[in-house]
Amino acid sequence: MKAGDSAQKGESAKAGDSAQKGESAKAGDSAQKGESAKAGDSAQKGESAKADSSAQKDRILREDVRYEMEKGLTHIFCGEGKGKTTAALGRAIQAASVGKTVMIIQFLKKRRSDEIGFVRRLEPEIKLFRFERSENSYDSLSEEERREECQNIRNGLNFARKVLTTQGCDVLILDEVLGLVTAGIISCEEIRSLIELKDPNMELILTGVYKGEELWDLADEVTVMQMVKCGCCERSEQQS
């Protein structure tokens, strides 16, 4: 009986050891697989992050290259339709997004407007300058007030000349400067002299309500804003 018991105990011990080793081996395999899976996930995430970063760098590089190809141009946004200042601001944001310095000098704008408030929030990436003092539009001013504002406008034009001659920025926007010609404050020849001061690598954008074509030969791009359909007008006619 003792020999049988010993044999039985030996077999049980062996079976227990084998089972324990089997469980340990399974646990080891599971742990190893888990670690491998984690390592695989980490590697995959790392590769994805690298790919995203590389794609972002490529996109920024493409934007920068596209800007470099277009820099040095003179743009004119004119016509009686809306969107001239908006188009210029879009160009300003595009340039600022690739690290270019942008300056805007505004003319014939009310001192307080939502548009100006928005541009102020873009500083210092996009710098806005105004030299007119009146809270009202130029058309609504008295003769005496207009004479005073004309001097302020002249100060703004002198500042624009200084920026152009010293290449004080990469992109200079003279917003509504063409409207000064329409209003009889300055002449086309003065606009021509401004354009001719521009450094070849500097981008110049001029906007404003102006119907003439005398300045088109000095511009690389001319966009005439024109409304071809007005839904508000159509609804008003239908209601009347």
C-alpha positions as CSV (number, residue, x, y, z in Angstrom):
1,M,0.0,0.0,0.0
2,K,2.9,2.4,0.8
3,A,4.5,1.7,-2.5
4,G,1.1,2.4,-4.3
5,D,0.6,5.5,-2.3
6,S,4.1,6.8,-3.2
7,A,3.6,6.0,-6.8
8,Q,0.2,7.8,-6.8
9,K,1.6,10.8,-5.0
10,G,4.5,10.9,-7.5
11,E,2.2,10.8,-10.4
12,S,0.0,13.5,-8.9
13,A,3.0,15.7,-8.2
14,K,4.2,15.2,-11.8
15,A,0.8,16.0,-13.1
16,G,0.6,19.1,-10.9
17,D,4.0,20.2,-12.0
18,S,3.1,19.7,-15.7
19,A,-0.2,21.5,-15.3
20,Q,1.6,24.4,-13.5
21,K,4.3,24.6,-16.1
22,G,1.6,24.5,-18.8
23,E,-0.3,27.3,-17.2
24,S,2.9,29.3,-16.7
25,A,3.8,28.7,-20.3
26,K,0.3,29.8,-21.4
27,A,0.5,32.9,-19.2
28,G,4.0,33.7,-20.6
29,D,2.8,33.3,-24.1
30,S,-0.2,35.5,-23.4
31,A,1.9,38.2,-21.8
32,Q,4.4,38.0,-24.7
33,K,1.6,38.3,-27.2
34,G,0.1,41.2,-25.2
35,E,3.5,43.0,-25.1
36,S,3.9,42.3,-28.8
37,A,0.5,43.7,-29.6
38,K,1.2,46.8,-27.5
39,A,4.5,47.3,-29.2
40,G,2.8,46.9,-32.6
41,D,0.1,49.4,-31.7
42,S,2.7,51.9,-30.4
43,A,4.8,51.5,-33.5
44,Q,1.7,51.9,-35.7
45,K,0.6,55.0,-33.8
46,G,4.2,56.4,-34.1
47,E,4.2,55.8,-37.8
48,S,0.8,57.5,-38.2
49,A,1.9,60.5,-36.2
50,K,5.1,60.7,-38.4
51,A,2.9,60.4,-41.5
52,D,0.6,63.2,-40.3
53,S,3.5,65.4,-39.3
54,S,5.1,64.8,-42.7
55,A,1.9,65.5,-44.5
56,Q,1.4,68.8,-42.6
57,K,5.0,69.9,-43.4
58,D,4.4,69.0,-47.1
59,R,1.2,71.1,-47.1
60,I,2.9,74.1,-45.5
61,L,5.9,73.8,-47.9
62,R,3.5,73.7,-50.9
63,E,1.7,76.8,-49.6
64,D,5.0,78.5,-49.1
65,V,6.3,77.6,-52.5
66,R,3.0,78.7,-54.1
67,Y,3.3,82.0,-52.3
68,E,7.0,82.4,-53.4
69,M,5.9,81.9,-57.0
70,E,3.3,84.6,-56.7
71,K,5.2,87.2,-54.6
72,G,6.2,90.5,-56.1
73,L,2.9,90.9,-58.0
74,T,0.7,94.0,-58.1
75,H,-3.0,93.2,-57.8
76,I,-6.0,95.5,-58.4
77,F,-9.4,94.8,-57.0
78,C,-11.8,97.4,-58.4
79,G,-15.4,97.8,-59.6
80,E,-18.7,98.7,-58.0
81,G,-19.5,95.2,-56.7
82,K,-18.8,94.1,-53.1
83,G,-15.9,92.0,-52.0
84,K,-12.8,94.0,-52.9
85,T,-11.6,94.4,-49.3
86,T,-12.7,90.9,-48.5
87,A,-10.5,89.5,-51.4
88,A,-7.6,91.6,-50.2
89,L,-8.0,90.3,-46.6
90,G,-8.1,86.7,-47.9
91,R,-4.7,87.3,-49.6
92,A,-3.4,88.9,-46.4
93,I,-4.4,85.9,-44.3
94,Q,-2.9,83.5,-46.9
95,A,0.4,85.4,-46.8
96,A,0.5,85.7,-42.9
97,S,-0.2,81.9,-42.6
98,V,3.2,81.2,-44.2
99,G,5.1,83.7,-42.1
100,K,5.0,86.7,-44.3
101,T,4.7,90.2,-42.9
102,V,1.5,92.0,-44.0
103,M,0.5,95.7,-43.6
104,I,-2.8,97.3,-44.5
105,I,-3.3,101.0,-44.9
106,Q,-7.0,101.9,-45.1
107,F,-8.6,105.0,-46.7
108,L,-12.2,106.3,-46.9
109,K,-13.4,103.9,-44.2
110,K,-15.5,104.8,-41.2
111,R,-13.3,104.8,-38.1
112,R,-15.5,102.4,-36.4
113,S,-16.8,99.3,-38.2
114,D,-17.1,95.6,-37.6
115,E,-14.6,95.0,-40.4
116,I,-11.9,97.1,-38.8
117,G,-12.5,95.5,-35.4
118,F,-12.0,92.0,-37.0
119,V,-8.7,93.1,-38.6
120,R,-7.5,94.5,-35.3
121,R,-7.8,91.0,-33.9
122,L,-5.4,89.7,-36.5
123,E,-2.5,91.8,-35.2
124,P,0.4,91.5,-34.9
125,E,0.5,89.1,-37.9
126,I,-1.5,91.6,-40.0
127,K,-0.9,95.2,-39.1
128,L,-3.6,97.8,-39.8
129,F,-3.0,101.6,-40.2
130,R,-5.5,104.4,-40.5
131,F,-4.8,108.1,-40.7
132,E,-8.3,109.5,-41.0
133,R,-9.7,110.9,-37.8
134,S,-13.4,111.3,-38.5
135,E,-16.0,108.8,-37.2
136,N,-18.1,109.4,-40.4
137,S,-17.6,108.6,-44.0
138,Y,-15.8,111.1,-46.2
139,D,-18.9,111.8,-48.3
140,S,-20.9,113.0,-45.3
141,L,-18.3,115.5,-44.1
142,S,-18.5,119.3,-44.5
143,E,-16.0,121.1,-46.7
144,E,-13.9,122.1,-43.8
145,E,-13.9,118.6,-42.4
146,R,-12.9,117.3,-45.8
147,R,-10.0,119.6,-46.1
148,E,-8.7,118.3,-42.7
149,E,-9.3,114.7,-43.7
150,C,-7.5,115.2,-47.0
151,Q,-4.4,116.2,-45.1
152,N,-4.8,113.0,-43.0
153,I,-5.1,111.0,-46.1
154,R,-2.0,112.6,-47.5
155,N,-0.2,111.5,-44.4
156,G,-1.3,108.0,-45.0
157,L,0.0,108.1,-48.6
158,N,3.3,109.4,-47.4
159,F,3.5,106.5,-45.0
160,A,2.7,104.1,-47.9
161,R,5.6,105.6,-49.9
162,K,7.9,105.0,-47.0
163,V,6.9,101.4,-46.6
164,L,7.3,100.8,-50.3
165,T,10.8,102.4,-50.5
166,T,12.1,100.7,-47.4
167,Q,10.4,97.4,-48.2
168,G,8.8,97.5,-44.8
169,C,6.7,94.4,-45.3
170,D,6.2,91.5,-47.7
171,V,2.6,92.4,-48.6
172,L,1.2,95.9,-48.6
173,I,-2.5,96.5,-49.0
174,L,-3.8,100.0,-49.8
175,D,-7.4,99.5,-49.1
176,E,-9.8,101.9,-51.0
177,V,-6.8,103.8,-52.4
178,L,-8.5,103.7,-55.8
179,G,-11.5,105.4,-54.3
180,L,-9.3,108.4,-53.6
181,V,-9.0,108.9,-57.4
182,T,-12.8,108.6,-57.8
183,A,-13.3,111.1,-55.1
184,G,-10.9,113.5,-56.7
185,I,-8.5,113.5,-53.7
186,I,-5.5,112.2,-55.7
187,S,-4.7,111.6,-59.3
188,C,-3.9,108.4,-61.3
189,E,-0.4,109.7,-61.7
190,E,0.1,109.6,-57.9
191,I,-1.1,106.0,-57.9
192,R,1.3,105.2,-60.7
193,S,4.2,106.7,-58.7
194,L,3.3,104.5,-55.7
195,I,3.3,101.4,-57.8
196,E,6.6,102.3,-59.4
197,L,8.2,102.6,-55.9
198,K,7.5,98.9,-55.2
199,D,10.4,96.6,-54.6
200,P,10.4,93.6,-57.1
201,N,10.0,91.1,-54.3
202,M,7.2,93.0,-52.5
203,E,3.5,92.3,-53.2
204,L,1.2,95.3,-53.6
205,I,-2.6,95.1,-53.5
206,L,-4.8,98.1,-54.4
207,T,-8.6,98.2,-53.9
208,G,-11.4,100.6,-54.4
209,V,-14.4,101.7,-56.5
210,Y,-12.8,102.9,-59.7
211,K,-14.1,102.5,-63.3
212,G,-11.1,103.6,-65.2
213,E,-8.5,101.3,-66.8
214,E,-5.5,103.7,-66.8
215,L,-3.7,101.7,-64.1
216,W,-4.3,98.3,-65.5
217,D,-1.0,98.2,-67.5
218,L,1.0,98.5,-64.2
219,A,-0.8,95.6,-62.5
220,D,-0.1,91.9,-62.9
221,E,-3.6,91.0,-62.0
222,V,-6.8,93.0,-62.3
223,T,-10.1,91.8,-60.8
224,V,-13.3,93.8,-61.5
225,M,-16.0,93.1,-58.9
226,Q,-19.4,93.1,-60.5
227,M,-22.8,92.0,-59.3
228,V,-24.7,90.1,-62.0
229,K,-27.7,89.1,-59.9
230,C,-29.2,90.3,-56.6
231,G,-31.6,88.1,-54.8
232,C,-32.6,90.9,-52.4
233,C,-33.6,93.2,-55.3
234,E,-35.6,90.4,-56.9
235,R,-37.5,89.7,-53.7
236,S,-38.3,93.4,-53.3
237,E,-39.7,93.7,-56.8
238,Q,-41.9,90.6,-56.2
239,Q,-43.2,92.0,-53.0
240,S,-44.0,95.5,-54.5
